[in-house]
Amino acid sequence: MDIKSKNIKELESICSDIREKILEVVSKNGGHLSSTLGATELIVAMHKVFDSKKDPFIFDVSHQSYAHKLVTGRWDEFDSLRKFGGLSGYTKPSESDDDYFVAGHSSTSISLGVGAAKAIALKGEQEKRIPVVMIGDGSMTAGMVYEALNELGDRKYPMVIILNDNEMSIAKPIGALSRMLSSAMASPFYQRFKKNTESFVDNFGDSAHYIARRMEESLKLITPGIMFEEMGIDYIGPIDGHDLKSLIETFELAKKLGKPVIVHAQTLKGKGYEIAEGKEEKWHGVGPFDIENGASSKKSSSKSATQIYTEALMHLAKRNEKIVGATAAMPSGTGLSELMETYPDRFWDVAIAEQHAVTSMAALAKEGYKPFCTIYSTFLQRGYDQVIHDTCLLDLPVVFALDRAGIVGEDGETHQGVFDISFLRAIPNMTLFAPRDEKSFHQAMAFASEYEHPCSLRYPRGSFTETDLPESEEFELGKSQLLRSSKGEKLFIGYGAGVNRAYETAQLMDEDVSILDLRFVKPLDCEMLKDLSTKHKKWYVFSDSSKAGGVGSAILEFLSDEKITDIILESFEYGDKFITHGNTKLVEESLGLLPEQLAKKIQG
């Protein structure tokens, strides 16, 4: 799409068309809505002033980049957004040269910008290229942002950082004077004046320097950007993030400064779709919905695993005032909202700060509390050092409740919860277990609430599959449950949601098989496995996790340690590659993991 040659009226019309297209597609496919609608003018202005073919366009998280996709040649493909084989909901270089980096987790953008700026400087291309970063105010809560800003303020690499403030949480506007002063301080006139003044006061010693510095600081105190200015980064704003003329003029100004600058733009979430305008969390990421009234198009009668978690934790918290919990910016997604409302002094949203969430919960455990650290499987990766160093090293009884374990569907590679078993199983003092249905989830939570060591339980996005397997027994450390016994040579070993896949696969076979609910992958039920090794010689592992270091690996290690050599084991875990986005069933079909595919594979 040709943006460069368009005037303001034409660009405003393009913004309107973009919003209409986003609404049309997201209402059918689901996706991120309020933030990406709010960022439309920012992105159009970015493309007017900068060039994504040479300037690195770096979107934090990148869920707000739909307009960027639409203006970079993907308009006709946009109907395939988040569908299997279609466009990703995030930036993806393999999809377009205009996408500089893969993004799906937050707060990485400024670090990427600093790295790109270093490379541009080393190549001697600073006159031709400049990194352009867009970051939301929510992402500014993570420590990584300030690590990057700290170096950037010291190194002074040219970079434009667009702070998309759609919650007004960074700084509220202080009227026309603030906007006038921050723009004036970034202007070429002010920068020349400042440089000339510095040369002038050099001739008058320390006293003149002190007076000049105090005058400038007095001006900065009137602007909300004092924190950034103190870090050595120029600040412009706050400006209206929906005023194209003002945005273009400001971006042009920032581009010419030749040093790092933050442009603070205030936008309205859901801009252009009145039902979603404002701060309602439910419009951040949505499933298909009716554009006319905003009602969800999909109705599910099944209780989600997240709902079960909320109910179980609420039940436990009512009976034990020592139970506390935290989540990292996902209170609704992890089911902690209700507990935060009921027990605001015991359950906290610590913002996008997984490292802080883990370490702070470790300290609460040290003080005699029972913390439930509730985080998506994919996001716990961001707090891995804290799990090892601050929790397991002291053997502190923190419970890690990992939502969205397994394939999560349309969010794709950056969000699939496949690695938690592999990276947690390696840590001393860590115990790993998983429920397979609603009743076993309550039992697993009861066990976790009484367990005096670090532990982790994982559960899937959406609902558990219902089966007619025997009812779950109470959880006991390191004990599995044999659900079905047969005289055949085949043993199906399921872990968590994998138990139900094992059952569905068994139902499609013309022979009887034994089914084991492993329950614990660390520690394993060695006695049960030894006994079963004498009865069944072909073992099949079902788990929604990575094969490398996963459940199958744990069992193979056990067989090796016990010198059991006559077992043939095949694991139906995920192979050594990142898993694409799309409808979960289609993704599983592409991986050959549907029950009918597995039954055929097992029977040859």
Secondary structure, 3 states (H helix, E strand, C coil): CCCCCCCHHHHHHHHHHHHHHHHHHHHHHCEECHHHHHCHHHHHHHHHHCCCCCCCEEECCCCCCHHHHHHCCCCCCHHHCCCCCCCCCCCCCCCCCCCCCCCCCCCCHHHHHHHHHHHHHHCCCCCCCCCEEEEEHHHHHCHHHHHHHHHHHHHCCCEEEEEEECCCCCCCCCHHHHHHHHHHHCCHHHHHHHHHHHHHHHHHHHHHHHHHHHHHHHHHCCCCCHHHHHCCCEEEEEEECCCHHHHHHHHHHHHHCCCEEEEEEECCCCCCCHHHCCCCHHHCEECCECCCCCCECCCCCCCCHHHHHHHHHHHHHHHCCCEEEEECCCCCCCCCHHHHHHCCCCEEECCCCHHHHHHHHHHHHHCCCEEEEEEEHHHHHHHHHHHHHHHHCCCCCCEEEEECCECCCCCHHHCCECCHHHHHCCCCCCEEECCCCHHHHHHHHHHHHHCCCCEEEECCCCCCCCCCCCCCCCCCCCCCEEEECCCCCEEEEECCCHHHHHHHHHHCCCCCCEEEECCEEECCCHHHHHHHHCCCCEEEEECCCECCCCHHHHHHHHHHHCCCCCCEEEECCECCCCCCCCCHHHHHHHCCCCHHHHHHHHHC
